[in-house]
Amino acid sequence: MEAAGPAAGMEAAAGEAEAEAEAAVAAEALRLLRIEPSAAGGPSAGRADGAEEPCSRNALRKRRRWQRVLAARRGKRRQERQRRRARRAPADGIGPGPALGSGRVPAALATERLLEARAAGPRLCVDLGVGGSMTEKESGRLASQIRRLYGANRRAARPFWLCLTGFAAGTPIYEQCFRMNDGFAGYLMDTTPQSYLDLFPLDAIVYLTPDSENVLEDIDPDKVYVLGGLVDESIHKQLTLRRAREQSLQTARLPIREYMVKAPNARNYHSETLAINQVFDVLSTYYNTRSWPAALRAGVSSGKGYVLPDTVEQVETAQCTTAAQENALFCGEELQRQEAPA
């Protein structure tokens, strides 16, 4: 009997430790759900007779909100996985080496490819003269997009030759590019304060703008494709289209509405306006694969409200699942309210 005493004490201590661990896990889960333990019927909030306390309306509402957040995150992760797979897609035998986004490329090989693009095209020009009214924050975002664009181009199996026009010393974007981008001075691309109109023939320039009536059908190595150097906050309706028309330039837009469909979303938001690095991802992937669906999957994020037709069912399934979970919670809440004592 005396020997059983310490063993019983150890078992009791182990039981208490296990109970404390379970309580800690439950508290952490409730914290992630933004639910207070008292509102969720924690161990200390139970009834005297041992019956479970039903969740309050506020707790159920928070749980529903959290489930919506989880469903949205799952959908976004699925879209991002598809975009990464598209960027890693093989170049279908066109050109040597890895395709866009497939990882690090030896410096000598990347330099060789860039110099080949400089000699034979195609060329991609970022028009920094269109964003003169950008704030410092917006200029910083644009500098980050230029860094991502250059990095993706350097990794591409068939890169473009890049050119920044209207890149004048003393401007906010000039200062931000050198401040935020390590090694910017060594980037293999052209930078000039001049306009693209002074550098290239008018009939070779194609200004890419989402407001154009013309659809970009193919990429011509003899053309110079111009992107407006703007960020989302600075974009005004038809600003780049008016600029191109005033300069008597050809215009084109990406074939988003031709190959993609509007995905249902809570905000009813759909936009064909992309950041310059996203436009580049589309152009570069198409130039390597000659597939517009693969290119649009690589560059158009799900946040723009457009998806390829083969992913619509996945989006709708995720939304139906969320709606069903909300309906079940609502019915449970109503049942608890009806069964609660007056």
C-alpha positions as a LaTeX table, in Angstrom:
\begin{tabular}{lrrr}
\hline
Residue & $x$ (\AA) & $y$ (\AA) & $z$ (\AA) \\
\hline
Met1 & 0.00 & 0.00 & 0.00 \\
Glu2 & 2.85 & 2.37 & 0.81 \\
Ala3 & 4.43 & 1.62 & $-2.59$ \\
Ala4 & 1.20 & 2.49 & $-4.32$ \\
Gly5 & 1.14 & 5.96 & $-2.81$ \\
Pro6 & 3.97 & 7.52 & $-4.86$ \\
Ala7 & 2.74 & 5.82 & $-8.06$ \\
Ala8 & $-0.73$ & 7.22 & $-7.52$ \\
Gly9 & 0.77 & 10.66 & $-6.92$ \\
Met10 & 2.78 & 10.45 & $-10.12$ \\
Glu11 & $-0.30$ & 9.42 & $-12.11$ \\
Ala12 & $-2.26$ & 12.33 & $-10.66$ \\
Ala13 & 0.55 & 14.75 & $-11.52$ \\
Ala14 & 0.72 & 13.37 & $-15.06$ \\
Gly15 & $-3.04$ & 13.76 & $-15.42$ \\
Glu16 & $-2.86$ & 17.36 & $-14.24$ \\
Ala17 & $-0.03$ & 18.12 & $-16.67$ \\
Glu18 & $-1.97$ & 16.55 & $-19.54$ \\
Ala19 & $-5.07$ & 18.56 & $-18.63$ \\
Glu20 & $-3.02$ & 21.75 & $-18.53$ \\
Ala21 & $-1.53$ & 20.97 & $-21.96$ \\
Glu22 & $-4.98$ & 20.33 & $-23.45$ \\
Ala23 & $-6.25$ & 23.59 & $-21.95$ \\
Ala24 & $-3.29$ & 25.47 & $-23.47$ \\
Val25 & $-3.96$ & 23.99 & $-26.91$ \\
Ala26 & $-7.65$ & 24.85 & $-26.67$ \\
Ala27 & $-6.85$ & 28.43 & $-25.59$ \\
Glu28 & $-4.48$ & 28.87 & $-28.52$ \\
Ala29 & $-7.07$ & 27.56 & $-30.98$ \\
Leu30 & $-9.68$ & 29.92 & $-29.56$ \\
Arg31 & $-7.23$ & 32.80 & $-29.81$ \\
Leu32 & $-6.67$ & 32.06 & $-33.49$ \\
Leu33 & $-10.43$ & 32.06 & $-33.97$ \\
Arg34 & $-10.66$ & 35.40 & $-32.18$ \\
Ile35 & $-12.99$ & 33.81 & $-29.57$ \\
Glu36 & $-12.70$ & 34.42 & $-25.87$ \\
Pro37 & $-12.63$ & 31.19 & $-23.78$ \\
Ser38 & $-15.57$ & 32.40 & $-21.72$ \\
Ala39 & $-17.64$ & 32.90 & $-24.89$ \\
Ala40 & $-16.74$ & 29.48 & $-26.26$ \\
Gly41 & $-17.62$ & 27.55 & $-23.11$ \\
Gly42 & $-14.10$ & 26.79 & $-21.88$ \\
Pro43 & $-13.32$ & 24.46 & $-18.99$ \\
Ser44 & $-13.92$ & 27.18 & $-16.43$ \\
Ala45 & $-17.16$ & 28.31 & $-18.02$ \\
Gly46 & $-19.08$ & 25.04 & $-17.87$ \\
Arg47 & $-22.35$ & 24.53 & $-16.08$ \\
Ala48 & $-22.50$ & 23.10 & $-12.59$ \\
Asp49 & $-24.24$ & 19.99 & $-13.84$ \\
Gly50 & $-21.48$ & 19.25 & $-16.37$ \\
Ala51 & $-23.57$ & 20.18 & $-19.46$ \\
Glu52 & $-21.76$ & 22.11 & $-22.20$ \\
Glu53 & $-22.53$ & 25.79 & $-22.51$ \\
Pro54 & $-23.68$ & 26.65 & $-26.07$ \\
Cys55 & $-21.55$ & 29.10 & $-28.07$ \\
Ser56 & $-22.75$ & 32.67 & $-28.08$ \\
Arg57 & $-23.87$ & 34.39 & $-31.25$ \\
Asn58 & $-20.75$ & 36.52 & $-31.20$ \\
Ala59 & $-18.54$ & 33.42 & $-31.02$ \\
Leu60 & $-20.38$ & 31.75 & $-33.90$ \\
Arg61 & $-20.15$ & 34.90 & $-35.97$ \\
Lys62 & $-16.40$ & 35.05 & $-35.38$ \\
Arg63 & $-16.09$ & 31.37 & $-36.28$ \\
Arg64 & $-17.96$ & 31.94 & $-39.55$ \\
Arg65 & $-15.71$ & 34.87 & $-40.37$ \\
Trp66 & $-12.62$ & 32.77 & $-39.67$ \\
Gln67 & $-13.91$ & 29.97 & $-41.92$ \\
Arg68 & $-14.40$ & 32.48 & $-44.72$ \\
Val69 & $-10.83$ & 33.66 & $-44.24$ \\
Leu70 & $-9.54$ & 30.08 & $-44.34$ \\
Ala71 & $-11.50$ & 29.32 & $-47.52$ \\
Ala72 & $-10.13$ & 32.46 & $-49.19$ \\
Arg73 & $-6.58$ & 31.54 & $-48.17$ \\
Arg74 & $-6.96$ & 28.02 & $-49.54$ \\
Gly75 & $-8.21$ & 29.40 & $-52.85$ \\
Lys76 & $-5.36$ & 31.90 & $-53.04$ \\
Arg77 & $-2.77$ & 29.23 & $-52.24$ \\
Arg78 & $-4.23$ & 27.01 & $-54.97$ \\
Gln79 & $-4.01$ & 29.87 & $-57.49$ \\
Glu80 & $-0.42$ & 30.63 & $-56.45$ \\
Arg81 & 0.56 & 26.97 & $-56.89$ \\
Gln82 & $-0.90$ & 27.02 & $-60.39$ \\
Arg83 & 0.98 & 30.21 & $-61.21$ \\
Arg84 & 4.26 & 28.73 & $-59.95$ \\
Arg85 & 3.71 & 25.58 & $-62.01$ \\
Ala86 & 3.02 & 27.73 & $-65.08$ \\
Arg87 & 6.20 & 29.72 & $-64.54$ \\
Arg88 & 8.17 & 26.48 & $-64.17$ \\
Ala89 & 6.65 & 25.00 & $-67.33$ \\
Pro90 & 9.22 & 23.77 & $-69.87$ \\
Ala91 & 9.86 & 25.92 & $-72.89$ \\
Asp92 & 8.53 & 23.20 & $-75.22$ \\
Gly93 & 11.92 & 22.81 & $-76.86$ \\
Ile94 & 12.21 & 26.52 & $-77.74$ \\
Gly95 & 15.59 & 27.82 & $-76.70$ \\
Pro96 & 18.12 & 26.25 & $-74.35$ \\
Gly97 & 18.13 & 26.09 & $-70.59$ \\
Pro98 & 15.41 & 26.56 & $-67.99$ \\
Ala99 & 12.21 & 28.48 & $-68.55$ \\
Leu100 & 10.96 & 31.53 & $-66.67$ \\
Gly101 & 11.04 & 31.19 & $-62.92$ \\
Ser102 & 12.78 & 27.80 & $-62.85$ \\
Gly103 & 15.45 & 28.91 & $-60.39$ \\
Arg104 & 18.96 & 30.36 & $-60.48$ \\
Val105 & 20.69 & 30.70 & $-63.84$ \\
Pro106 & 24.50 & 30.80 & $-64.14$ \\
Ala107 & 25.65 & 34.40 & $-64.48$ \\
Ala108 & 27.55 & 33.78 & $-67.71$ \\
Leu109 & 24.55 & 32.11 & $-69.34$ \\
Ala110 & 22.17 & 34.86 & $-68.22$ \\
Thr111 & 24.54 & 37.54 & $-69.56$ \\
Glu112 & 24.85 & 35.73 & $-72.89$ \\
Arg113 & 21.09 & 35.50 & $-73.29$ \\
Leu114 & 20.56 & 39.16 & $-72.40$ \\
Leu115 & 23.17 & 40.31 & $-74.91$ \\
Glu116 & 21.52 & 38.16 & $-77.58$ \\
Ala117 & 18.21 & 39.88 & $-76.81$ \\
Arg118 & 19.94 & 43.26 & $-77.06$ \\
Ala119 & 21.14 & 42.36 & $-80.56$ \\
Ala120 & 18.03 & 40.59 & $-81.87$ \\
Gly121 & 15.12 & 41.63 & $-79.66$ \\
Pro122 & 12.42 & 41.68 & $-78.59$ \\
Arg123 & 12.57 & 44.90 & $-76.56$ \\
Leu124 & 10.49 & 45.93 & $-73.57$ \\
Cys125 & 10.47 & 49.57 & $-72.54$ \\
Val126 & 9.12 & 51.00 & $-69.26$ \\
Asp127 & 7.84 & 54.53 & $-69.80$ \\
Leu128 & 8.74 & 56.39 & $-66.59$ \\
Gly129 & 7.65 & 59.73 & $-68.04$ \\
Val130 & 3.99 & 58.89 & $-67.49$ \\
Gly131 & 4.23 & 58.73 & $-63.68$ \\
Gly132 & 5.47 & 62.22 & $-62.87$ \\
Ser133 & 2.82 & 62.78 & $-60.19$ \\
Met134 & 3.57 & 59.65 & $-58.14$ \\
Thr135 & 4.21 & 59.95 & $-54.42$ \\
Glu136 & 7.39 & 58.68 & $-52.76$ \\
Lys137 & 5.56 & 55.56 & $-51.59$ \\
Glu138 & 4.27 & 54.85 & $-55.08$ \\
Ser139 & 7.74 & 55.39 & $-56.55$ \\
Gly140 & 9.10 & 52.87 & $-54.03$ \\
Arg141 & 6.52 & 50.30 & $-55.12$ \\
Leu142 & 7.38 & 50.90 & $-58.77$ \\
Ala143 & 11.10 & 50.46 & $-58.00$ \\
Ser144 & 10.29 & 47.10 & $-56.38$ \\
Gln145 & 8.31 & 46.05 & $-59.45$ \\
Ile146 & 11.26 & 46.99 & $-61.69$ \\
Arg147 & 13.53 & 44.80 & $-59.54$ \\
Arg148 & 11.16 & 41.82 & $-59.83$ \\
Leu149 & 10.77 & 42.40 & $-63.57$ \\
Tyr150 & 14.53 & 42.46 & $-64.09$ \\
Gly151 & 15.06 & 39.34 & $-61.97$ \\
Ala152 & 12.42 & 37.38 & $-63.88$ \\
Asn153 & 13.89 & 38.54 & $-67.21$ \\
Arg154 & 17.38 & 37.49 & $-66.16$ \\
Arg155 & 16.10 & 33.96 & $-65.35$ \\
Ala156 & 14.12 & 33.63 & $-68.59$ \\
Ala157 & 15.26 & 31.19 & $-71.27$ \\
Arg158 & 14.40 & 33.78 & $-73.93$ \\
Pro159 & 14.67 & 37.20 & $-72.28$ \\
Phe160 & 13.70 & 40.63 & $-73.54$ \\
Trp161 & 16.10 & 43.54 & $-73.71$ \\
Leu162 & 14.87 & 46.07 & $-71.15$ \\
Cys163 & 14.96 & 49.83 & $-71.34$ \\
Leu164 & 13.89 & 52.48 & $-68.82$ \\
Thr165 & 13.03 & 55.77 & $-70.56$ \\
Gly166 & 12.35 & 59.06 & $-68.83$ \\
Phe167 & 14.80 & 57.88 & $-66.15$ \\
Ala168 & 16.17 & 61.27 & $-65.14$ \\
Ala169 & 18.51 & 61.99 & $-62.24$ \\
Gly170 & 16.82 & 63.73 & $-59.34$ \\
Thr171 & 13.36 & 62.25 & $-59.97$ \\
Pro172 & 11.73 & 60.17 & $-57.19$ \\
Ile173 & 11.83 & 56.94 & $-59.21$ \\
Tyr174 & 15.53 & 57.48 & $-59.98$ \\
Glu175 & 16.35 & 57.87 & $-56.30$ \\
Gln176 & 14.19 & 54.93 & $-55.25$ \\
Cys177 & 15.68 & 52.53 & $-57.81$ \\
Phe178 & 19.20 & 53.11 & $-56.52$ \\
Arg179 & 18.10 & 53.15 & $-52.87$ \\
Met180 & 15.98 & 49.98 & $-52.89$ \\
Asn181 & 17.70 & 47.79 & $-55.48$ \\
Asp182 & 21.16 & 46.47 & $-54.59$ \\
Gly183 & 23.45 & 46.41 & $-57.62$ \\
Phe184 & 21.04 & 48.48 & $-59.72$ \\
Ala185 & 23.92 & 50.23 & $-61.46$ \\
Gly186 & 25.07 & 46.84 & $-62.77$ \\
Tyr187 & 21.72 & 45.79 & $-64.25$ \\
Leu188 & 22.08 & 44.67 & $-67.89$ \\
Met189 & 19.56 & 47.06 & $-69.43$ \\
Asp190 & 19.41 & 50.55 & $-70.92$ \\
Thr191 & 18.47 & 53.56 & $-68.77$ \\
Thr192 & 18.04 & 56.98 & $-70.31$ \\
Pro193 & 16.33 & 60.30 & $-69.56$ \\
Gln194 & 15.23 & 60.37 & $-73.21$ \\
Ser195 & 11.80 & 59.37 & $-74.48$ \\
Tyr196 & 11.20 & 56.15 & $-76.40$ \\
Leu197 & 10.05 & 58.41 & $-79.25$ \\
Asp198 & 13.66 & 59.60 & $-79.61$ \\
Leu199 & 15.07 & 56.06 & $-79.59$ \\
Phe200 & 12.80 & 53.92 & $-81.76$ \\
Pro201 & 10.84 & 54.34 & $-85.03$ \\
Leu202 & 7.15 & 55.10 & $-84.49$ \\
Asp203 & 6.01 & 52.12 & $-86.56$ \\
Ala204 & 8.02 & 49.75 & $-84.31$ \\
Ile205 & 6.46 & 50.91 & $-81.03$ \\
Val206 & 3.46 & 49.12 & $-79.48$ \\
Tyr207 & 2.11 & 50.73 & $-76.30$ \\
Leu208 & 0.50 & 48.11 & $-74.06$ \\
Thr209 & $-2.53$ & 49.48 & $-72.24$ \\
Pro210 & $-5.57$ & 47.65 & $-70.78$ \\
Asp211 & $-7.87$ & 50.25 & $-72.39$ \\
Ser212 & $-6.84$ & 49.45 & $-75.98$ \\
Glu213 & $-9.34$ & 48.02 & $-78.44$ \\
Asn214 & $-6.63$ & 45.93 & $-80.11$ \\
Val215 & $-5.72$ & 42.48 & $-78.76$ \\
Leu216 & $-2.08$ & 41.42 & $-78.59$ \\
Glu217 & $-1.99$ & 38.21 & $-80.60$ \\
Asp218 & 1.74 & 37.52 & $-80.83$ \\
Ile219 & 5.15 & 38.93 & $-79.88$ \\
Asp220 & 7.23 & 40.27 & $-82.74$ \\
Pro221 & 11.00 & 40.47 & $-82.07$ \\
Asp222 & 11.15 & 43.50 & $-84.35$ \\
Lys223 & 8.73 & 45.48 & $-82.17$ \\
Val224 & 9.33 & 47.58 & $-79.07$ \\
Tyr225 & 6.67 & 46.99 & $-76.41$ \\
Val226 & 6.11 & 49.91 & $-74.03$ \\
Leu227 & 4.60 & 49.67 & $-70.54$ \\
Gly228 & 3.40 & 52.69 & $-68.57$ \\
Gly229 & 5.53 & 53.06 & $-65.44$ \\
Leu230 & 2.67 & 53.39 & $-62.95$ \\
Val231 & 1.47 & 51.65 & $-59.81$ \\
Asp232 & $-2.11$ & 50.77 & $-58.88$ \\
Glu233 & $-2.81$ & 53.92 & $-56.86$ \\
Ser234 & $-1.70$ & 56.18 & $-59.72$ \\
Ile235 & $-3.63$ & 54.59 & $-62.56$ \\
His236 & $-6.33$ & 56.77 & $-64.08$ \\
Lys237 & $-8.81$ & 55.51 & $-66.62$ \\
Gln238 & $-7.40$ & 55.61 & $-70.18$ \\
Leu239 & $-4.35$ & 57.67 & $-69.16$ \\
Thr240 & $-1.89$ & 55.48 & $-71.07$ \\
Leu241 & $-4.31$ & 55.10 & $-73.99$ \\
Arg242 & $-4.62$ & 58.89 & $-74.36$ \\
Arg243 & $-0.84$ & 59.24 & $-74.16$ \\
Ala244 & $-0.34$ & 56.67 & $-76.92$ \\
Arg245 & $-2.98$ & 58.24 & $-79.15$ \\
Glu246 & $-1.49$ & 61.70 & $-78.75$ \\
Gln247 & 1.82 & 60.24 & $-79.95$ \\
Ser248 & 0.16 & 58.34 & $-82.85$ \\
Leu249 & 1.36 & 54.98 & $-81.56$ \\
Gln250 & $-0.01$ & 51.48 & $-82.02$ \\
Thr251 & $-1.72$ & 50.13 & $-78.92$ \\
Ala252 & $-2.62$ & 46.65 & $-77.71$ \\
Arg253 & $-3.91$ & 44.89 & $-74.60$ \\
Leu254 & $-3.34$ & 41.44 & $-73.19$ \\
Pro255 & $-6.00$ & 38.88 & $-74.24$ \\
Ile256 & $-7.37$ & 38.50 & $-70.73$ \\
Arg257 & $-11.06$ & 38.62 & $-71.60$ \\
Glu258 & $-10.50$ & 36.34 & $-74.62$ \\
Tyr259 & $-9.01$ & 33.48 & $-72.59$ \\
Met260 & $-10.21$ & 34.11 & $-69.03$ \\
Val261 & $-13.60$ & 34.50 & $-67.35$ \\
Lys262 & $-14.78$ & 36.59 & $-64.44$ \\
Ala263 & $-14.67$ & 34.67 & $-61.19$ \\
Pro264 & $-17.46$ & 35.30 & $-58.67$ \\
Asn265 & $-16.19$ & 37.09 & $-55.59$ \\
Ala266 & $-17.65$ & 38.94 & $-52.62$ \\
Arg267 & $-16.50$ & 42.37 & $-53.84$ \\
Asn268 & $-17.64$ & 41.82 & $-57.45$ \\
Tyr269 & $-14.18$ & 43.11 & $-58.41$ \\
His270 & $-12.65$ & 42.46 & $-61.84$ \\
Ser271 & $-9.68$ & 44.35 & $-63.25$ \\
Glu272 & $-7.45$ & 43.92 & $-66.29$ \\
Thr273 & $-4.88$ & 46.39 & $-64.95$ \\
Leu274 & $-1.67$ & 44.61 & $-63.92$ \\
Ala275 & 1.61 & 45.71 & $-62.36$ \\
Ile276 & 4.50 & 45.96 & $-64.82$ \\
Asn277 & 6.18 & 42.83 & $-63.44$ \\
Gln278 & 2.91 & 40.89 & $-63.85$ \\
Val279 & 2.59 & 42.06 & $-67.46$ \\
Phe280 & 6.16 & 40.94 & $-68.02$ \\
Asp281 & 5.41 & 37.49 & $-66.55$ \\
Val282 & 2.60 & 37.14 & $-69.10$ \\
Leu283 & 4.73 & 38.31 & $-72.03$ \\
Ser284 & 7.79 & 36.26 & $-71.10$ \\
Thr285 & 5.84 & 33.05 & $-70.47$ \\
Tyr286 & 4.03 & 33.43 & $-73.78$ \\
Tyr287 & 7.30 & 34.12 & $-75.61$ \\
Asn288 & 8.72 & 30.87 & $-74.19$ \\
Thr289 & 5.63 & 28.63 & $-74.47$ \\
Arg290 & 3.50 & 30.25 & $-77.21$ \\
Ser291 & 0.50 & 29.50 & $-75.00$ \\
Trp292 & $-1.70$ & 32.37 & $-73.86$ \\
Pro293 & $-3.52$ & 30.27 & $-71.21$ \\
Ala294 & $-0.19$ & 29.31 & $-69.63$ \\
Ala295 & 1.02 & 32.90 & $-69.86$ \\
Leu296 & $-2.10$ & 34.37 & $-68.27$ \\
Arg297 & $-2.02$ & 31.79 & $-65.50$ \\
Ala298 & 1.58 & 32.82 & $-64.75$ \\
Gly299 & 0.91 & 36.56 & $-64.60$ \\
Val300 & $-2.72$ & 37.26 & $-63.69$ \\
Ser301 & $-3.29$ & 36.73 & $-59.97$ \\
Ser302 & $-6.64$ & 35.55 & $-58.61$ \\
Gly303 & $-7.03$ & 38.90 & $-56.85$ \\
Lys304 & $-7.80$ & 40.51 & $-60.22$ \\
Gly305 & $-11.06$ & 38.56 & $-60.40$ \\
Tyr306 & $-10.20$ & 36.65 & $-63.59$ \\
Val307 & $-9.48$ & 32.92 & $-63.86$ \\
Leu308 & $-9.07$ & 30.42 & $-66.64$ \\
Pro309 & $-12.25$ & 28.44 & $-67.42$ \\
Asp310 & $-10.78$ & 25.20 & $-66.03$ \\
Thr311 & $-10.43$ & 26.77 & $-62.56$ \\
Val312 & $-13.93$ & 28.24 & $-62.28$ \\
Glu313 & $-15.32$ & 25.01 & $-60.85$ \\
Gln314 & $-12.65$ & 25.01 & $-58.13$ \\
Val315 & $-13.52$ & 28.58 & $-57.12$ \\
Glu316 & $-17.24$ & 27.86 & $-57.05$ \\
Thr317 & $-16.71$ & 24.65 & $-55.05$ \\
Ala318 & $-14.71$ & 26.53 & $-52.41$ \\
Gln319 & $-17.43$ & 29.17 & $-52.17$ \\
Cys320 & $-20.21$ & 26.56 & $-51.93$ \\
Thr321 & $-18.31$ & 24.78 & $-49.16$ \\
Thr322 & $-17.98$ & 28.01 & $-47.22$ \\
Ala323 & $-21.67$ & 28.81 & $-47.73$ \\
Ala324 & $-22.69$ & 25.35 & $-46.53$ \\
Gln325 & $-20.55$ & 25.71 & $-43.40$ \\
Glu326 & $-22.09$ & 29.10 & $-42.66$ \\
Asn327 & $-25.59$ & 27.71 & $-43.16$ \\
Ala328 & $-24.89$ & 24.80 & $-40.78$ \\
Leu329 & $-23.58$ & 27.16 & $-38.13$ \\
Phe330 & $-26.58$ & 29.45 & $-38.56$ \\
Cys331 & $-28.98$ & 26.52 & $-38.19$ \\
Gly332 & $-27.14$ & 25.35 & $-35.07$ \\
Glu333 & $-27.32$ & 28.83 & $-33.61$ \\
Glu334 & $-31.06$ & 29.07 & $-34.27$ \\
Leu335 & $-31.61$ & 25.64 & $-32.73$ \\
Gln336 & $-29.70$ & 26.63 & $-29.60$ \\
Arg337 & $-31.70$ & 29.86 & $-29.36$ \\
Gln338 & $-34.98$ & 27.96 & $-29.63$ \\
Glu339 & $-33.96$ & 25.36 & $-27.04$ \\
Ala340 & $-32.60$ & 27.93 & $-24.58$ \\
Pro341 & $-34.81$ & 28.41 & $-21.50$ \\
Ala342 & $-36.96$ & 31.54 & $-21.48$ \\
\hline
\end{tabular}
